[in-house]
C-alpha cells in the first residue's frame, strides 16, 4: 500500500489504471498512505481523477484520525485546503485531535495547520486563540522564514489580531529578515498591515532586505509591500543595521536630482525602489496588483513627490486591466486615480475609458458610490456622471441594503457632480431613521451637507437634530482645546448644512418681511419676474450662528477660503452692501464636502460671456457704469440713496443635470443659489437672469452682441 502511495505521488494521476487500483485498495490504506495520497491529489494537474481519489481517501483519513500523528494530520489538512475541500465533520474531529497532539508539532507542521485552517476559512477558537499563541511563545526562536510567513498570513487571512503571536515572533522575525526572499517580505509586511500591527523596527529591517532582493520581486509582491508601507506611513529615515553601509544612495528622479534617500522616510525609500522595478514588471501585472499599487501610491501621497509621471507610469497598466476588473476594483482604481491624476488634457482619455468600464460593469452600491465620488471629484461633466445611473440604488435603500457610509457617498456624488434626482433623495430621506443610529458624527455631518447641496430643500428632522447637537458640542469643545482636522471639518460641514437657507417663491415683497429675497427671470416676457426668498429655519438660530462663527474662525486659520465662507453664512443680515464679491459663479460650499480636492474655476460658456458683454453694453447705453466682479456685473444706483444691484447670468452650468429619468423641472444648483443668497443677505439687490432670455428682455438683436461700443459711445459713457 505504501508503494501505491509513492507511485501516485510520482506519476501524478497520468495512469488511469493506477488510479483505479488505488480506489480498490483504499480500505487497506493506513494513516500515512492516506495522507500522502491526499497530498498527491492536491498537486495533480488532472483534477477530475484527483477529486475522485481524494473523496475516497479523505473519508479513509477521517476514520484513521485517532491513529494519525501530527505530521500526517498536517499533511492531510494542507491537502484539503489546497483542494478547497471543506468537510465540517472532518474538521471538527481534526480539531479534537489537534488539542491533544498539537504540542508534538514542529514549527513547520504548526504553521502548515494554521495556514490550512485559514485557507478553508475555518476560525477554530482553540487553535488560533490558545494552541498557536502558546506554541509561539514556547518555540518562537525555532521558527524559520517560511514558518513565520505561514503563521502571520494565516492570522491575517482569518482577520484575527493576535498580538500575543506577533509579539512572540517579533524578535525572531527581525533576525530572519536577512534570509527572506521578496515573497516572504511581502507576506509578512501585508499581514502586519492588514491587522494594523505596527512594528517600525521590523519594517526598517524589511526595507533593508528589500534593497538586496528587489530584482527578484513579482508585481504582486511589490504591490503588497507598497500597500503595507503606505498604510503605516513611517516617516523616520531608513536605518541600516549596525556595521552596514548607508541604506540608499542618492539618485535622480523624474524631476531631476533628488536629495539623498537617507533624508526621506522609509516609506518614500521603498516606493522609490518599487518605481525603479516597475519597468521590469510591466508584463507581470494583473488587475488586483495594479489597483493595490495605485491605491497605495495615492494613500502615501507619492504623486506629490513624483509629479504627473507617477500616474503616467501607472495609468497604461491600469487601462490595460480595466476589462478584467470587478466592481470593487474599479471603485478602488477610480478613487486612487482621482488623487493621482486629476482630469486634464493628458488624462482625459484615461478617465473616459474608466467611465466606460464602470458603466458597463455590474457595480454594487458601494462600488458605484466610489466611482461616482471619484468621477465627481475630477469634475467629469454631469451628463457623463449620469451614465452610472446612481439613482437605481434607491431600491437598495428601500430594502435596507445600504450602509450610512454608502448612502452618504451616493448623496455626495449627486451633490458634487450636480445631478438632480428628487425621487432618489426622497428614498434616502425615508431611510434616515434606520441608518442614522449606525452613522458616526463625521458621516452624519457630511451626509447632511450632501443632502442640501444635492437639492433637498429641508433636512430630515432626525438628521438635523443629530447634526445640530454635534455642532454645538464641537463648538464648545473648540473653546477649551484645538480640534483635529477631521473633527473640525465634520463640525463645519454640519454647521454649513444647518445654515443653508430654505428657498421658497413668494408673491410679492411684503413690508417687514424677515426673509432675504432676490428676483429671478426664468421666462420670457410677458411673464413677470418671480421673487424668491430664503431663510434659515432653526428654533435657536442665534446659538447656531454663534457656534458656526467659532468653528469658522478655527477653520479660517487652516483653510482661509472655506473658513471665510462659513463666516459669511453665519454672519447676520446687513442692509448696506460693501462685502467683497466672490469671483466664482458658485459660493464654493461644495468644496467643503471634499476639502482635499483641488478646486478649479468653473469657466462660463461662450454664450454666457457673449450675454454678459451684451448686458454690459446695454447698461452703458443706459448711462450706467457696470463693474465686473468675477462673473457678475454690479451697478450702483442712487434712488435716493446708494443701492448696489448685482446681475447674475445663469446658464446650463449653474443648473443641475437630471440624474434620473423622471427628474421633473429645472433645479438651480444649491451652491449657485447660495451665491446669490449671500449677496442679498449682504445688502445687494440681486437679479438672476437666464442668459438665453437676455436678448429678448433687452429688445436687442442678438447679432449686435458681437460688436463693441464705438469710440464715441465710450467717451460719452465715461463722461456720464
Secondary structure, DSSP 8 states (H G I E B T S, - for coil): -HHHHHHHHHHTT--HHHHHHHHHTGGG--HHHHHHHHHHHHT-S-HHHHHHHHHHHHHHHHHTGGG--HHHHHHHHHHHHHHT---HHHHHHHHHHHHHHGGG--HHHHHHHHHHHHHTT---HHIIIIIHHHHHHHHGGG--HHHHHHHHHHHHHTT---HHHHHHTHHHHHHHGGG--HHHHHHHHHHHHHTT---HHHHHHHHHHHHHHGGG--HHHHHHHHHHHHHH---SB----TT---S----EETTEE---GGGSBHHHHHHHHHHHHHGGGGGG--HHHHHHHHHHHHHTTTHHHHTHHHHHHHHHHHHHHGGG--HHHHHHHHHHHHHHS-SSTTTHHHHHHHHHHHHHS---HHHHHHHHHHHHHTT--HHHHGGG-GGGGHHHHHTT---HHHHHHHHHHHHHHTEE-HHHHHHHHHHHHHHHTT--HHHHHHHHHHHHHTT-SS--HHHHHHHHHHHHHHHHHHHHS---HHHHHHHHHHHHHHHS-EEEEESS--TT--SEEEEEE-S-TTS--EEEEEE---TTHHHHHHHHHHHHHHHHTT-HHHHHHHHHHHS---SS--S---SSSS-SGGGGTTTTS--------HHHHHHHHHHHHHHHHTT---EEETTEEEEEEESSSEEEEEEEEE-TTTB-EE-STT--S--B-HHHHHHHHHHHHTT-EEEEEEGGGHHHHHT--GGGGGS---HHHHHHHHH-
